[in-house]
Amino acid sequence: MKKVNSKRAFTLAEVLVTLVIIGIVAALTVPVVIAKFRQHEYKTAGKKAFSELSAAIQTLNLQYGLSIQDYTDSSDAQKEKFYNTLEKTLNIVKTDTGSDGHTILITNDGFAYHIINVNEYYVDVNNNASPTKLSAAQSDWERADYDDEDDLFDSMSWNKVGLSDIFYVGFNSKTGAGVVLPYVDNVANVAFPNSENTTP
């Protein structure tokens, strides 16, 4: 007497249902994973841009005697010396002018530094490549003062801010302390809440 083989294969319907479920799960999770990866990428680039600009400004102070504290409130003609020396200190491949009239310094690693003042810069880490992402302002964003918080990249503030490839890099005109934050509304006052060093 022959034994009946009790092994049963999957039907086409079962395979299709499984594939549909896998497709739905992938469609829901992949964009989130990609967004998290991009945000990490942008934050790393923002930190690098801050580090490079901080080093350049420190070089300006040590080698050329040009300090943020001395030049923040000076005339445009006096600031020009600061900006020209900054261009030589950073690895600039191109200069441009923004629609707001501010000078843009573009480095060989693709960072576009928009000069607002000697102590304030906006950095587009994608060099204005599309799409440019601005993070939404958060009403419960911590008042992040660099004097109190050594590494803003590890602070709770960052966890509340959405994807952004534009960063604010600011330096306190009185102490020289620097800070980098994703660009949001009123970011200068968030960076230095107790200071009058920022431009309107």
N, C-alpha and C positions, 0 to 999 in steps of 0.2 A: 504494500500500500504506500503510495507517494505522500510525502509530507507537503502540506500546503505552506508556501512561503508567506509568512505573516508580515513581512516588511512592506511598508507602504510609502510610496514616493509622494512629494508635494504636488498638489495640483497646480495648474497654471494660475488659477484664481488666487490661491494662497501666496504664490510667489509675487504676483502683481500687487496684492494688498501689502505685503511686506515691503516691497520697493516703494510704494506710495508713502508708507509710514516713514521709511528712512528719508525719502525726499522731503517730506514736510518738516521733520526734525532738522535736517540739514539747512533747509530754507530759513528756519527760525534761528539757528545758532551761528551759521557761518557769517552773516553780516555783523553780529555782535562781536565775534572773535576778530574779524577784520578791523572793526572800529576800535577795539581795545588795542590791537597791534599798532594801528596808525597813531592813536593817542600816545602810546609809549614811544613811538618813533618821533613824534613831534616834541614830546617833553624832553627826550634825549637831545634833539637838535636845539631846542630852546636853551637847555642847560649849557650846551657847547657854545652857542652864540653869546650867552652871558659871560662865560669864562673867557672867550676870546676878546670881547669888548672890555671886560674888566682888566685883562692883562695889558691891552693896548693903552688904556687910560692910565694905568699904573706906570707904564713906560713913559708916557707923556710927562707925568709928574717927576719921575726920577731922572730921566735923561734931558728933558727940555724945560723943566721947571714950570710946566703948565698944569695947574690944578683946577679941578671942578669948582672948588670953593672960591677961587679968585675970578673965574670967568662966567659963572652962572648969570650974574646980573650986569655983566659988562655990555658994551655997545656991540652992534653987529660987526663993525670993523675989527674990533678986538677979538671977537669970537672967531673971525675968519682965520686967524693965525692958529687957533686951537683946532679948527676943523681941517685945515690944510695939513697940519702935522699928524692928525689922527689918520688921515688918508694914507700917509706914508707908513704909519705904524701897522695898520691893518693890511691884509693882503688883498687890495682892491683891484678888480679886473675891469670895472666899469662904474661910471657915475651917471646919475640920472636926476631928473627933477620930477617930483610928484605933482599931482593935480592941485595940491594945496600949496605948492611953491617950495616945499621942503626938499632939501638935498637927500638923495638916496645913494648909499654906498653899497655896491654889490661885490661880494667876496668870491674867491675862486671855489668855495664850497657851496655856493648857491644861496647864501644868506643876503637878504636885502635890508640894510639898516636905514630906516627913515629917521633923519636927524630932526628932532623937535627943539632941543636945546643942548648945551654941552652936558647936561646931566639927565637928559631924557631921550629915549629912542624907542621906536617900534621896529621890531624885527620880523620880517616874513621869512620863515625858514624854507619856504618853497620858492622863493624869488618870484612872488606874484603868479606862480603857476596855478592853473585852474584845477579844481575849485579851491578858492581861498575860504577857509573856515574861521568864523569868529565864534568864540564861546559866548553863551548867553550869560548875562549878569545874574548873579545869585544873591538874593536878598539876605540869605543867611550865611554868606561867605565870611569867613573869619577876617577880622581886621588884622591883616598880616604885616607886621612891622619887623623889618629885618634885624633890628636891634634885639628883639625878643625871640625870634625864631631863626635858628642857624641855617636850617635847610628847608626852604619852602616846598621843595619837591617831595619831601616826606611828610608834609603837614596835611591835616585833614582838609584844608582848603582845596587842594588839588582834586580830591575825590568828589567834590561837588561841582566841578567845572567840566563842561562838555568839550568835545573835540575842537581843537584850535591849532592853526599853524602860524598864528600871529601872536607875538609876545611883546610885553612892555618891559623894557630894561631901564631902570631908574637908579640914580645915585643921589643920596641925600646931600644937598649942597652945603650943609654945615659939617657933617661927619665924614662924608665920602662913602658911607656904607651903601652897598648895592643890593638890588632886588630884581628878580625876574618873575613875571606873572603872565598867565594867558591874558590876551587883550579882552577886557570887558568894559562896560560903561563906567566912567569915573575911576578907572584903574589907578591913576596917580594918587588919588586920595586914599584908596585902599592900601596902596604900597606904603605910603607915609602919612598915616592919619593925623599925626601930631606935628606935622611940619608945614612950613610955608614955602618949601623949596620948589614946588611944582608950578608949571605954567598953566594958565587957564585953558 
